[in-house]
Amino acid sequence: MTFARQVLSVDELRGQLKGSILTPADPDYEAARRGWLLTVDQYPAVIVIANDAQDVVAAVRFARDLGLGVSVQSTGHGLKIPVDEGVLIITKRMKGLQINAASRTARAEAGVVWEQVIAAAAEFGLAPLVGTSPHVGVMGYSLGGGIGWLARKYGLAADSVHGIEIVTPDGELRRASATENSDLFWGVRGSGGNFGVVTAIEFSLYPVATIYGGNLSYPGHLAGEVLRFYREWTKQLAEEMTSSLTLVKIPSLPQVPEEMRGRMSVILKAVYVGDAAAGAAMIQQWLDWQMPTSNTFKEMPFTEIGTVANDPVDPSPGYPSSEMLDELSDEAIAVMVRYATNPRSPLTISELRHAGGAITRADRSANAIGNRDAQFYMTMAGLAPTVEARTAVEAYIQRYSADLKPYLRGGVYLNFVRGSELGKRTKDAYSAESLARLVALKQQYDPANMFRYSYRLVE
Ligand SMILES: Cc1cc2nc3c(=O)[nH]c(=O)nc-3n(C[C@H](O)[C@H](O)[C@H](O)COP(=O)(O)OP(=O)(O)OC[C@H]3O[C@@H](n4cnc5c(N)ncnc54)[C@H](O)[C@@H]3O)c2cc1C
């Protein structure tokens, strides 16, 4: 791209937009190029902050004509691969949200975050399939799959999507559903941002006004015993209960009191949808087994769902990776305990999310999502504010995964994967048949791989 051509085209584009356009020369560029996830450092040639779908159309056509790649950012919680020299389309101003109480559905534009949907749906006693953090964007979460606190009862968020509006790489705004552009509709659900910019999404809501949820904490030295108890507990759980077990190491950061730094604990987090007494009876099994050091379980309005995980709200330099397990063998538990409780470990969490239920039962041909039989989604993550810290976290995760390998499913949940790992792992997220179909769709809709900053369907 020559300088003269870029300046000319940027000016032309500016004239077409209701939203804003930023280049490296603009004072606001520096803040705009960063998302929530501070480990992704990117320098796009042009940033378009879109006000509406027509702005997105203009930005995609601009990129198409210049042969530039396009990345999409709503909140920046899930940035995959830094967009350097391409066009970054920021959708955060596209906040339109409609709730249809009669059909129990919502239509959200590309910049809507879950917090907004939770509040609007709650007015009708309805709830969305939000994940652990209400501050995550509806779009990135849902397109990647979306495993939340209602997952075992109602499935992944992507399974509840029944319509999308998308600007495809040719710059056309299309609708996709089971009856319109159904091939695209199949592929977009589960493949992240590979097929264009989704400008709006329609999805189901569920009649959940209250939940029974909270945490139990156990000291880190009980990690092995707690994991074994978790294995047995999850084997007999009703689908109304969705849970996770996290081995947490408090990071050694200046803002953390010295006596707390490096301290380990094991935390059960769970949400029961339905009669609170039935949920409490399931949690009572833990209390009968071993008293926790703290217990926050209670009945609460769905609007408080974010308090169950208490995920960080402020931007963070997290570096996560993902694995999946079909069962939790004693050998796998031993590896987890060894790596997670190692005093020299740079990781802050090793987490298992219990899957199964409606995730497994869903129609496997309906969308691209694979690994429906995985029983546990695993996340390993550390803080990586510097290059050295990132290298240490990546190397530790690689050794951890290698030692766990004999006990792993081999699958992966791509919403929990970043950077260079995507090249190696994207294929593990799908069945061979679905992967071939996705690659063919990519050839059809995006032969130049314009949307190349998401999951790596093609190199
Ligand atoms: C604190 C935290 C908690 C989380 N909890 C969960 C959880 O409980 N369950 C779960 O499943 N995941 C969870 N995630 C992972 C999360 O789902 C992904 O990071 C997701 O990609 C975030 O989506 P976003 O739109 O907020 O992020 P963004 O960084 O803005 O987008 C991420 C990616 O999604 C794609 N994308 C975004 N918008 C569009 C669009 N309009 N059109 C096309 N593609 C688009 C792009 O590829 C983009 O790079 C969590 C992440 C964090 C950081």
The ligand as an SDF file (V2000), in Angstrom:
LIG
                    3D

 53 58  0  0  0  0  0  0  0  0999 V2000
  -12.7900  -12.5230   31.6360 C   0  0  0  0  0  0  0  0  0  0  0  0
  -13.2440  -13.4550   30.5350 C   0  0  0  0  0  0  0  0  0  0  0  0
  -14.2660  -14.3520   30.7880 C   0  0  0  0  0  0  0  0  0  0  0  0
  -14.6950  -15.2260   29.8010 C   0  0  0  0  0  0  0  0  0  0  0  0
  -15.6810  -16.1350   30.0790 N   0  0  0  0  0  0  0  0  0  0  0  0
  -16.1000  -16.9890   29.1180 C   0  0  0  0  0  0  0  0  0  0  0  0
  -17.1100  -17.9460   29.3870 C   0  0  0  0  0  0  0  0  0  0  0  0
  -17.6250  -18.0530   30.5010 O   0  0  0  0  0  0  0  0  0  0  0  0
  -17.4710  -18.7860   28.3900 N   0  0  0  0  0  0  0  0  0  0  0  0
  -16.9440  -18.6970   27.1400 C   0  0  0  0  0  0  0  0  0  0  0  0
  -17.3550  -19.4540   26.2670 O   0  0  0  0  0  0  0  0  0  0  0  0
  -15.9930  -17.7850   26.8560 N   0  0  0  0  0  0  0  0  0  0  0  0
  -15.5440  -16.9510   27.8190 C   0  0  0  0  0  0  0  0  0  0  0  0
  -14.5440  -16.0660   27.5430 N   0  0  0  0  0  0  0  0  0  0  0  0
  -13.9500  -16.0750   26.2070 C   0  0  0  0  0  0  0  0  0  0  0  0
  -14.7580  -15.1640   25.3070 C   0  0  0  0  0  0  0  0  0  0  0  0
  -15.9480  -15.8060   24.9160 O   0  0  0  0  0  0  0  0  0  0  0  0
  -13.9370  -14.8350   24.0620 C   0  0  0  0  0  0  0  0  0  0  0  0
  -12.7830  -14.1630   24.4770 O   0  0  0  0  0  0  0  0  0  0  0  0
  -14.7210  -14.0140   23.0610 C   0  0  0  0  0  0  0  0  0  0  0  0
  -14.0410  -14.0080   21.8430 O   0  0  0  0  0  0  0  0  0  0  0  0
  -14.9340  -12.5960   23.5240 C   0  0  0  0  0  0  0  0  0  0  0  0
  -15.7950  -11.9420   22.6440 O   0  0  0  0  0  0  0  0  0  0  0  0
  -15.8400  -10.3410   22.5450 P   0  0  0  0  0  0  0  0  0  0  0  0
  -16.7300   -9.9990   21.4280 O   0  0  0  0  0  0  0  0  0  0  0  0
  -16.0730   -9.7690   23.8930 O   0  0  0  0  0  0  0  0  0  0  0  0
  -14.2990  -10.0330   22.2350 O   0  0  0  0  0  0  0  0  0  0  0  0
  -13.5590   -9.3490   21.0160 P   0  0  0  0  0  0  0  0  0  0  0  0
  -12.1100   -9.4110   21.3880 O   0  0  0  0  0  0  0  0  0  0  0  0
  -14.0800   -8.0220   20.7280 O   0  0  0  0  0  0  0  0  0  0  0  0
  -13.8120  -10.3270   19.8110 O   0  0  0  0  0  0  0  0  0  0  0  0
  -13.1660  -11.5650   19.8010 C   0  0  0  0  0  0  0  0  0  0  0  0
  -13.1940  -12.1680   18.4320 C   0  0  0  0  0  0  0  0  0  0  0  0
  -14.5280  -12.4900   18.0990 O   0  0  0  0  0  0  0  0  0  0  0  0
  -14.7640  -12.2380   16.7450 C   0  0  0  0  0  0  0  0  0  0  0  0
  -15.7920  -11.1940   16.6400 N   0  0  0  0  0  0  0  0  0  0  0  0
  -16.1410  -10.2600   17.5460 C   0  0  0  0  0  0  0  0  0  0  0  0
  -17.1500   -9.5010   17.0740 N   0  0  0  0  0  0  0  0  0  0  0  0
  -17.4170   -9.9510   15.8440 C   0  0  0  0  0  0  0  0  0  0  0  0
  -18.3220   -9.5730   14.8300 C   0  0  0  0  0  0  0  0  0  0  0  0
  -19.1860   -8.5740   14.9920 N   0  0  0  0  0  0  0  0  0  0  0  0
  -18.3310  -10.2580   13.6590 N   0  0  0  0  0  0  0  0  0  0  0  0
  -17.4600  -11.2800   13.4510 C   0  0  0  0  0  0  0  0  0  0  0  0
  -16.5660  -11.6800   14.3700 N   0  0  0  0  0  0  0  0  0  0  0  0
  -16.5440  -11.0260   15.5500 C   0  0  0  0  0  0  0  0  0  0  0  0
  -13.4600  -11.7620   16.1320 C   0  0  0  0  0  0  0  0  0  0  0  0
  -12.7650  -12.8660   15.5980 O   0  0  0  0  0  0  0  0  0  0  0  0
  -12.7330  -11.2310   17.3400 C   0  0  0  0  0  0  0  0  0  0  0  0
  -11.3240  -11.2990   17.2070 O   0  0  0  0  0  0  0  0  0  0  0  0
  -14.0920  -15.1930   28.5180 C   0  0  0  0  0  0  0  0  0  0  0  0
  -13.0470  -14.2830   28.2610 C   0  0  0  0  0  0  0  0  0  0  0  0
  -12.6270  -13.4350   29.2580 C   0  0  0  0  0  0  0  0  0  0  0  0
  -11.4850  -12.5100   28.9810 C   0  0  0  0  0  0  0  0  0  0  0  0
  1  2  1  0
  2  3  1  0
  2 52  2  0
  3  4  2  0
  4  5  1  0
  4 50  1  0
  5  6  2  0
  6  7  1  0
  6 13  1  0
  7  8  2  0
  7  9  1  0
  9 10  1  0
 10 11  2  0
 10 12  1  0
 12 13  2  0
 13 14  1  0
 14 15  1  0
 14 50  1  0
 15 16  1  0
 16 17  1  0
 16 18  1  0
 18 19  1  0
 18 20  1  0
 20 21  1  0
 20 22  1  0
 22 23  1  0
 23 24  1  0
 24 25  2  0
 24 26  1  0
 24 27  1  0
 27 28  1  0
 28 29  2  0
 28 30  1  0
 28 31  1  0
 31 32  1  0
 32 33  1  0
 33 34  1  0
 33 48  1  0
 34 35  1  0
 35 36  1  0
 35 46  1  0
 36 37  1  0
 36 45  1  0
 37 38  2  0
 38 39  1  0
 39 40  1  0
 39 45  2  0
 40 41  1  0
 40 42  2  0
 42 43  1  0
 43 44  2  0
 44 45  1  0
 46 47  1  0
 46 48  1  0
 48 49  1  0
 50 51  2  0
 51 52  1  0
 52 53  1  0
M  END
$$$$
